[in-house]
Amino acid sequence: MRYFIAIVCVFQTLFLSAQQEQFPFRKDSVLTFSQPDSLSLEESYANINAFHPKLTGAQLGIDNAQAQVKRAYGTLDPRLDAEVTAKRESDKFKQQTAQADIVVPLYWGQKVFAGWKRNLGFFDQDYTTPLTGEASVGISIPLWRNIMIDKNRSQILKAEVQPTIAENQRVEVRNELFRKSAEKYWQWVGSYKKFIINNRLLTLAQQRAEGINEQIQRGERPRIDSVENYQEIQRRLGSLIKARRNYEKNTIAFQLFLWTKDGTPTDIPNNVIPKDFPPISLLTLNQYQTDRSESIRRRPEISLNRAEKRIADVSRDFANEQWKPDINLKFAPFSDQLNDGVNRFDYKVGVDFSMPLLFRDATGQLAEAEIKQQVTDIKLFLLQREVQAEVDDAASELLANYEQFLVARNERIAAERLENAERDLFDRGESDIFRVNFRERFTAQAAEKEVDALAEYYEAVARYRWACALF
């Protein structure tokens, strides 16, 4: 029986080694590294922040917002217009026109313009200029509408909000990635710890097998104990395989968040394990109250809503401006040269007036802007309530998971004491292998419950940090 069990164990070892060589995701070799490398949660955050494609896309959104700002300021770019025409009739040119104008819109609604023109052959003398042409410069000043805001300023003000929107969208994506990756990281840590626990449990049974066989040979124990121990080894080997599969599963899930500098996904090598759980620090009431009040200011969703409110305010201001009549004062001095070579200085001055009679466009614009303001106000109220509820829920989960951890830790300590006491009785011949195996399994189960409680606690920490925008 002893040789049969040994042959089976060797066969299982060779089979597992072969499987490990065939598949790169297998984690049997993790147990063979005496000094493995480790990956911390902060290191994974740095990798995500630097290389994750979603954040790269969010950064492109910021670049696009800057391009929108540049495009909006393009409405203030100087514009050059030029035209040359000639009219031929009865084998001769009857009229000739050459004109060039430059218009410079100013931020506050004024327009500066300068130009030169030469018109020959027109019957109307107001269009005709001397051969040397006529140069002019002038300014157009709004007197009522477009003083507080105009179309150009409206576009610029709305565009200037876009980088803020894009940045908050990037922060929102980053926070979500950090939260999800933290949850997967602690599941990875927990599965690794349970893998080690099950390996330790199997090692205890394997180490005990040699001593039991020697006692059987000396007649100190019945032969059935070797079968009992062999059955326990198989049971624990099955648990180890299940724990290894869970560790592989969580490794694969977590490494989805890791990328290389050139934008390709990366895999976690077998010699890299997660860092151990850090010491627990309990959430205090003062910290909770501070985080809850500050979350309204820090959450990117709130900042996004405020940016949308700013755009709605600009739309409302522009709509209100459309109720005013459009009155502009224009003044343009010009100079031309008479036929006798004497320069002459004159000027043009005027006022233009424009106003719709029904104001339906202005009414519609104002109604749309006010509705958008109301929608953003309602959305802000709901967001503030949701954020505070999320903080409360995360804090409640955090405290409950801490209490569960304390219970699980005490259960594990008690199970270890019972295991050690049972093993002492077994060594003195006052207990049997069945009771020892039962105590060891119960201790391992208690240790796994403690690991699960720790993992769930730190997952709750990640959700709390996300709810309070503490990343």
Backbone hydrogen bonds, N-H to C=O, Kabsch-Sander energy under -0.5 kcal/mol:
donor,donor_aa,acceptor,acceptor_aa,energy
5,I,1,M,-2.3
6,A,2,R,-2.0
7,I,3,Y,-2.4
8,V,4,F,-2.3
9,C,5,I,-2.2
10,V,6,A,-2.2
11,F,7,I,-2.5
12,Q,8,V,-2.4
13,T,9,C,-2.1
14,L,10,V,-2.4
15,F,11,F,-2.3
16,L,12,Q,-2.5
17,S,13,T,-2.1
18,A,14,L,-2.2
19,Q,15,F,-2.2
20,Q,16,L,-2.2
21,E,17,S,-1.9
22,Q,18,A,-1.5
23,F,19,Q,-1.8
26,R,23,F,-1.4
30,V,27,K,-1.2
31,L,28,D,-1.4
32,T,29,S,-1.5
33,F,29,S,-0.6
33,F,30,V,-0.8
34,S,32,T,-0.6
37,D,271,N,-2.2
39,L,273,I,-1.9
44,S,40,S,-1.7
45,Y,41,L,-2.2
46,A,42,E,-2.1
47,N,43,E,-2.0
48,I,44,S,-2.6
49,N,45,Y,-2.9
50,A,46,A,-1.5
51,F,47,N,-2.7
52,H,48,I,-1.8
56,T,52,H,-1.9
57,G,53,P,-2.7
58,A,54,K,-2.0
59,Q,55,L,-2.2
60,L,56,T,-1.7
61,G,57,G,-1.4
62,I,58,A,-1.3
63,D,59,Q,-2.1
64,N,60,L,-2.5
65,A,61,G,-1.9
66,Q,62,I,-2.1
67,A,63,D,-1.9
68,Q,64,N,-1.8
69,V,65,A,-1.9
70,K,66,Q,-2.3
71,R,67,A,-2.4
72,A,68,Q,-2.4
73,Y,69,V,-2.3
74,G,70,K,-0.8
75,T,72,A,-1.6
76,L,73,Y,-1.9
77,D,74,G,-1.5
79,R,103,V,-2.7
81,D,79,R,-0.5
81,D,101,D,-3.0
83,E,99,Q,-2.8
85,T,97,T,-2.6
87,K,95,Q,-2.9
88,R,86,A,-0.5
89,E,92,K,-3.3
92,K,89,E,-0.7
94,K,87,K,-3.1
94,K,92,K,-0.6
95,Q,87,K,-1.3
96,Q,120,L,-2.1
97,T,85,T,-3.0
98,A,118,R,-2.1
99,Q,83,E,-2.7
100,A,116,W,-2.7
101,D,81,D,-3.2
102,I,114,A,-2.9
103,V,79,R,-2.4
104,V,112,V,-3.7
106,L,110,Q,-3.3
109,G,106,L,-1.7
111,K,140,S,-1.9
112,V,104,V,-2.4
113,F,138,G,-2.3
114,A,102,I,-2.3
115,G,136,S,-2.7
116,W,100,A,-2.6
117,K,134,E,-1.9
118,R,98,A,-3.0
120,L,96,Q,-2.8
125,Q,123,F,-0.6
127,Y,124,D,-1.4
128,T,124,D,-0.9
129,T,119,N,-2.7
133,G,130,P,-1.6
134,E,117,K,-2.7
135,A,335,S,-2.4
136,S,115,G,-2.6
137,V,333,P,-2.2
138,G,113,F,-3.1
139,I,331,F,-2.1
140,S,111,K,-2.7
141,I,329,L,-2.9
143,L,327,I,-3.3
144,W,145,R,-0.6
144,W,327,I,-0.8
145,R,325,P,-1.4
147,I,144,W,-1.0
154,S,150,D,-2.5
155,Q,151,K,-2.2
156,I,152,N,-2.3
157,L,153,R,-3.0
158,K,154,S,-2.2
159,A,155,Q,-2.3
160,E,156,I,-2.5
161,V,157,L,-0.6
161,V,158,K,-0.8
162,Q,158,K,-0.6
162,Q,159,A,-1.0
165,I,161,V,-2.0
166,A,162,Q,-3.0
167,E,163,P,-2.6
168,N,164,T,-2.2
169,Q,165,I,-2.1
170,R,166,A,-2.1
171,V,167,E,-2.4
172,E,168,N,-2.4
173,V,169,Q,-2.3
174,R,170,R,-2.8
175,N,171,V,-3.0
176,E,172,E,-2.0
177,L,173,V,-2.4
178,F,174,R,-2.9
179,R,175,N,-2.5
180,K,176,E,-2.5
181,S,177,L,-2.8
182,A,178,F,-2.3
183,E,179,R,-2.2
184,K,180,K,-2.1
185,Y,181,S,-2.4
186,W,182,A,-2.5
187,Q,183,E,-1.6
188,W,184,K,-2.1
189,V,185,Y,-2.6
190,G,186,W,-2.6
191,S,187,Q,-2.4
192,Y,188,W,-2.0
193,K,189,V,-2.5
194,K,190,G,-2.2
195,F,191,S,-1.8
196,I,192,Y,-2.1
197,I,193,K,-2.2
198,N,194,K,-2.4
199,N,195,F,-1.9
200,R,196,I,-2.6
201,L,197,I,-2.2
202,L,198,N,-2.2
203,T,199,N,-2.4
204,L,200,R,-2.0
205,A,201,L,-1.5
206,Q,202,L,-2.4
207,Q,203,T,-2.6
208,R,204,L,-1.9
209,A,205,A,-1.1
210,E,206,Q,-0.7
211,G,207,Q,-0.8
212,I,208,R,-2.3
213,N,209,A,-2.3
214,E,210,E,-2.0
215,Q,211,G,-2.1
216,I,212,I,-2.3
217,Q,213,N,-2.1
218,R,214,E,-1.6
219,G,216,I,-1.3
220,E,215,Q,-2.7
221,R,215,Q,-0.9
225,D,222,P,-1.6
226,S,223,R,-1.3
227,V,223,R,-1.0
228,E,224,I,-2.3
229,N,225,D,-2.6
230,Y,226,S,-2.4
231,Q,227,V,-2.8
232,E,228,E,-1.9
233,I,229,N,-2.3
234,Q,230,Y,-2.2
235,R,231,Q,-2.3
236,R,232,E,-2.7
237,L,233,I,-2.5
238,G,234,Q,-2.2
239,S,235,R,-1.8
240,L,236,R,-2.3
241,I,237,L,-2.4
242,K,238,G,-2.1
243,A,239,S,-2.4
244,R,240,L,-2.8
245,R,241,I,-2.6
246,N,242,K,-2.0
247,Y,243,A,-2.2
248,E,244,R,-2.8
249,K,245,R,-2.6
250,N,246,N,-2.3
251,T,247,Y,-2.1
252,I,248,E,-2.5
253,A,249,K,-2.1
254,F,250,N,-2.3
255,Q,251,T,-2.4
256,L,253,A,-0.6
257,F,254,F,-2.0
258,L,255,Q,-1.2
260,T,264,T,-2.7
263,G,260,T,-1.6
266,T,258,L,-1.5
272,V,269,P,-1.6
273,I,37,D,-2.7
273,I,271,N,-0.5
275,K,39,L,-1.4
288,Y,284,T,-2.3
289,Q,285,L,-2.6
290,T,286,N,-2.3
291,D,287,Q,-2.8
292,R,288,Y,-2.6
293,S,289,Q,-1.9
294,E,290,T,-2.4
295,S,291,D,-1.7
296,I,292,R,-0.6
296,I,293,S,-0.6
297,R,294,E,-0.8
298,R,294,E,-2.2
299,R,295,S,-2.5
302,I,299,R,-0.6
303,S,299,R,-1.5
304,L,300,P,-2.6
305,N,301,E,-2.0
306,R,302,I,-2.2
307,A,303,S,-2.0
308,E,304,L,-2.3
309,K,305,N,-2.2
310,R,306,R,-1.9
311,I,307,A,-1.9
312,A,308,E,-2.2
313,D,309,K,-2.3
314,V,310,R,-2.0
315,S,311,I,-2.2
316,R,312,A,-2.2
317,D,313,D,-2.6
318,F,314,V,-2.5
319,A,315,S,-2.2
320,N,316,R,-2.6
321,E,317,D,-1.5
322,Q,318,F,-0.9
322,Q,319,A,-0.8
323,W,320,N,-1.2
324,K,321,E,-1.4
326,D,354,S,-3.4
327,I,325,P,-1.0
328,N,352,D,-1.9
329,L,141,I,-3.0
330,K,350,G,-3.2
331,F,139,I,-2.1
332,A,348,K,-3.4
334,F,346,D,-3.0
335,S,135,A,-2.9
336,D,344,R,-1.7
337,Q,133,G,-0.6
338,L,342,V,-2.7
341,G,338,L,-2.0
344,R,336,D,-3.1
346,D,334,F,-2.8
346,D,344,R,-0.5
348,K,332,A,-2.1
350,G,330,K,-2.4
352,D,328,N,-2.1
354,S,326,D,-1.6
363,T,359,F,-2.5
364,G,360,R,-2.5
365,Q,361,D,-2.6
366,L,362,A,-2.4
367,A,363,T,-2.3
368,E,364,G,-2.5
369,A,365,Q,-2.4
370,E,366,L,-2.5
371,I,367,A,-2.3
372,K,368,E,-2.4
373,Q,369,A,-2.0
374,Q,370,E,-2.3
375,V,371,I,-2.6
376,T,372,K,-2.5
377,D,373,Q,-2.1
378,I,374,Q,-2.4
379,K,375,V,-2.7
380,L,376,T,-2.4
381,F,377,D,-2.1
382,L,378,I,-2.3
383,L,379,K,-2.8
384,Q,380,L,-2.6
385,R,381,F,-1.8
386,E,382,L,-2.7
387,V,383,L,-3.0
388,Q,384,Q,-2.1
389,A,385,R,-2.1
390,E,386,E,-2.7
391,V,387,V,-2.3
392,D,388,Q,-2.4
393,D,389,A,-2.7
394,A,390,E,-2.4
395,A,391,V,-2.6
396,S,392,D,-2.6
397,E,393,D,-2.5
398,L,394,A,-2.3
399,L,395,A,-2.4
400,A,396,S,-2.4
401,N,397,E,-2.6
402,Y,398,L,-1.7
403,E,399,L,-2.0
404,Q,400,A,-2.3
405,F,401,N,-2.1
406,L,402,Y,-2.1
407,V,403,E,-2.1
408,A,404,Q,-2.6
409,R,405,F,-2.8
410,N,406,L,-2.2
411,E,407,V,-2.3
412,R,408,A,-2.3
413,I,409,R,-2.4
414,A,410,N,-2.3
415,A,411,E,-2.3
416,E,412,R,-2.3
417,R,413,I,-1.9
418,L,414,A,-2.2
419,E,415,A,-2.4
420,N,416,E,-2.6
421,A,417,R,-2.3
422,E,418,L,-2.6
423,R,419,E,-2.4
424,D,420,N,-1.9
425,L,421,A,-2.0
426,F,422,E,-2.2
427,D,423,R,-2.4
428,R,424,D,-1.5
429,G,426,F,-1.3
430,E,425,L,-3.0
431,S,425,L,-0.7
436,V,432,D,-1.8
437,N,433,I,-2.8
438,F,434,F,-2.2
439,R,435,R,-2.6
440,E,436,V,-2.5
441,R,437,N,-2.6
442,F,438,F,-2.3
443,T,439,R,-2.3
444,A,440,E,-2.4
445,Q,441,R,-2.5
446,A,442,F,-2.2
447,A,443,T,-2.6
448,E,444,A,-2.4
449,K,445,Q,-2.1
450,E,446,A,-2.0
451,V,447,A,-2.2
452,D,448,E,-2.8
453,A,449,K,-2.3
454,L,450,E,-2.3
455,A,451,V,-2.9
456,E,452,D,-2.7
457,Y,453,A,-2.0
458,Y,454,L,-2.4
459,E,455,A,-2.0
460,A,456,E,-2.0
461,V,457,Y,-1.8
462,A,458,Y,-1.9
463,R,459,E,-2.0
464,Y,460,A,-2.4
465,R,461,V,-2.7
466,W,462,A,-2.2
467,A,463,R,-2.5
468,C,464,Y,-2.1
469,A,466,W,-1.0
470,L,465,R,-3.0
